Amino acid sequence: MPPTVAEARRADLVAAIGPRRRKCRPPAARGAQHNRGMRYIDVDGRQLSVVGLGCWQFGEKGWGYGRDFGEAESLAIVRRALELGVTVLDTAEMYGRGASERLVGKALTGAGGDRFLATKFLPVVPLPQVLMRHLHHSLERLGVQHLDLYQLHWPNPLFPLGVQVEGLRRALGEGLTRYVGVSNYSLSRWRRAERLLGVPILTNQVRYNLLHPQPERRLLPHAQATGHIVIAYSPLAQGALSGRYRPGKGPGGVRRVSPLFTEEGLQAAAPVVEALREIAAGRDVTPSQVALAYLISQPRVVVIPGAKSVAQLEANVAAADIQLKDDELLALRRASDLFRLSWLRVSRQLFRSTSNRVESTS
Ligand SMILES: NC(=O)c1ccc[n+]([C@@H]2O[C@H](COP(=O)([O-])OP(=O)(O)OC[C@H]3O[C@@H](n4cnc5c(N)ncnc54)[C@H](OP(=O)(O)O)[C@@H]3O)[C@@H](O)[C@H]2O)c1
């Protein structure tokens, strides 16, 4: 008998996004406030929470630091994250020019809870000795002896890849980081870097959200087949999936120059936001939570949403409790497939209109 439409859709979904079960184990020791819904990926006995915390917002004026929120909120967010069972904390030397690492370090001082601390090297001059110097500065700002994960923030095509991974080799050799990772790497570059290094490059941190599902094509299948991990940055599309922003009412700061928050970008994203809203309304949760639940329904994915308040952090953590049904996943996948935005063309328009504004005011 031929499959029914529902069966065919289900097969389509499973083929497209794979099985939804993941190997999970709760961390050994947890405080009384541990969020029971959190799920973990076990890496050599270390527990990586599938919802982590992105720390770009801390110390970064372009995200409203110093205006909408400040040091007290940043410290409270990190500490509450640990209480709720978040272990993955992601920062970078470039966030707030070191301010984010300092704030995370301050928040961790004396704080309990398991943690998987990750930061990133900005590879402008990715020579091994430069990387090691920067790594020591990061450790100092974070107030720790070693990291759990040290990542190359971006590929630098001007230097041979072998030279760039040499710094990672030294960091591992000196015991300054437990694992190494890359960020914004294609699959072929990730694999080539790993071959050159000769030991696993555990993670690749890439933009992954419902408006940018490209990692599902090659990176995710690779991670799932080989035990690597995809760390999803901008999982809320920098807030565009929250449903809070409308054409003409976008956010300022770093997002002012993002094609996503132009009138055209927000209009293109509207059907995806609508699909999120529909599912969220049926479950009494928010569109942002559904957006995160979609990503972590897939094995070997850790999301690292940024947060500017404890309330946002708590909402993001609670997304780990949501188990989306197959038809909900399929509806989201379909809406996501229809999203189209020419990043290049809209970026050019943005650049032109900004230059015109500057010229007319000078
Ligand atoms: N490796 C890389 O190249 C790279 C690049 C970008 C980011 N990252 C990392 O990824 C992390 C997250 O990415 P991101 O900050 O770009 O984008 P994101 O996590 O998609 O968006 C964060 C923003 O969404 C809004 N938000 C957060 N939680 C919310 C909630 N529950 N409900 C409604 N709105 C909520 C907040 O802004 P508003 O409230 O102001 O709307 C917040 O600042 C960063 O912190 C950083 O660690 C890495």
The ligand as a MOL file (V3000), in Angstrom:
LIG
                    3D

  0  0  0     0  0            999 V3000
M  V30 BEGIN CTAB
M  V30 COUNTS 48 52 0 0 0
M  V30 BEGIN ATOM
M  V30 1 N 31.4610 32.6420 16.5020 0
M  V30 2 C 30.9040 33.7140 16.0110 0
M  V30 3 O 31.3370 34.2640 14.9870 0
M  V30 4 C 29.7140 34.2980 16.7270 0
M  V30 5 C 28.9280 35.3000 16.1070 0
M  V30 6 C 27.8120 35.7900 16.7890 0
M  V30 7 C 27.5120 35.2930 18.0590 0
M  V30 8 N 28.3030 34.3410 18.6420 0 CHG=1
M  V30 9 C 27.9950 33.7930 19.9800 0
M  V30 10 O 26.6380 33.3720 19.9890 0
M  V30 11 C 25.9230 34.0060 21.0570 0
M  V30 12 C 24.4960 34.2270 20.6600 0
M  V30 13 O 24.3660 34.8720 19.4170 0
M  V30 14 P 23.7950 36.3470 19.2590 0
M  V30 15 O 23.9390 37.0870 20.5120 0
M  V30 16 O 24.3990 36.9050 18.0000 0 CHG=-1
M  V30 17 O 22.2540 36.1160 18.8930 0
M  V30 18 P 21.0000 35.4100 19.6140 0
M  V30 19 O 21.4400 34.5850 20.7220 0
M  V30 20 O 20.2470 34.8050 18.5020 0
M  V30 21 O 20.1570 36.6760 20.1180 0
M  V30 22 C 20.4230 37.2680 21.3520 0
M  V30 23 C 19.4480 38.4060 21.5840 0
M  V30 24 O 18.1080 37.9380 21.4470 0
M  V30 25 C 17.2740 38.5690 22.4230 0
M  V30 26 N 16.7710 37.4960 23.3150 0
M  V30 27 C 17.4990 36.6030 24.0400 0
M  V30 28 N 16.7050 35.7670 24.7310 0
M  V30 29 C 15.4370 36.1200 24.4330 0
M  V30 30 C 14.1740 35.6270 24.8440 0
M  V30 31 N 14.0630 34.5950 25.6730 0
M  V30 32 N 13.0640 36.2440 24.3430 0
M  V30 33 C 13.1650 37.2850 23.4700 0
M  V30 34 N 14.3360 37.7950 23.0680 0
M  V30 35 C 15.4710 37.2100 23.5360 0
M  V30 36 C 18.1430 39.5590 23.1790 0
M  V30 37 O 18.1420 40.8320 22.5130 0
M  V30 38 P 16.9510 41.9320 22.6290 0
M  V30 39 O 16.2150 41.6540 23.9240 0
M  V30 40 O 17.6540 43.2250 22.6100 0
M  V30 41 O 16.1030 41.7230 21.4030 0
M  V30 42 C 19.5240 38.9560 23.0160 0
M  V30 43 O 20.5370 39.8940 23.1550 0
M  V30 44 C 26.7380 35.2760 21.3320 0
M  V30 45 O 26.5050 35.7760 22.6350 0
M  V30 46 C 28.1420 34.7730 21.1260 0
M  V30 47 O 28.5920 34.0730 22.2710 0
M  V30 48 C 29.3840 33.8270 17.9780 0
M  V30 END ATOM
M  V30 BEGIN BOND
M  V30 1 1 1 2
M  V30 2 2 2 3
M  V30 3 1 2 4
M  V30 4 1 4 5
M  V30 5 2 4 48
M  V30 6 2 5 6
M  V30 7 1 6 7
M  V30 8 2 7 8
M  V30 9 1 8 9
M  V30 10 1 8 48
M  V30 11 1 9 10
M  V30 12 1 9 46
M  V30 13 1 10 11
M  V30 14 1 11 12
M  V30 15 1 11 44
M  V30 16 1 12 13
M  V30 17 1 13 14
M  V30 18 2 14 15
M  V30 19 1 14 16
M  V30 20 1 14 17
M  V30 21 1 17 18
M  V30 22 2 18 19
M  V30 23 1 18 20
M  V30 24 1 18 21
M  V30 25 1 21 22
M  V30 26 1 22 23
M  V30 27 1 23 24
M  V30 28 1 23 42
M  V30 29 1 24 25
M  V30 30 1 25 26
M  V30 31 1 25 36
M  V30 32 1 26 27
M  V30 33 1 26 35
M  V30 34 2 27 28
M  V30 35 1 28 29
M  V30 36 1 29 30
M  V30 37 2 29 35
M  V30 38 1 30 31
M  V30 39 2 30 32
M  V30 40 1 32 33
M  V30 41 2 33 34
M  V30 42 1 34 35
M  V30 43 1 36 37
M  V30 44 1 36 42
M  V30 45 1 37 38
M  V30 46 2 38 39
M  V30 47 1 38 40
M  V30 48 1 38 41
M  V30 49 1 42 43
M  V30 50 1 44 45
M  V30 51 1 44 46
M  V30 52 1 46 47
M  V30 END BOND
M  V30 END CTAB
M  END
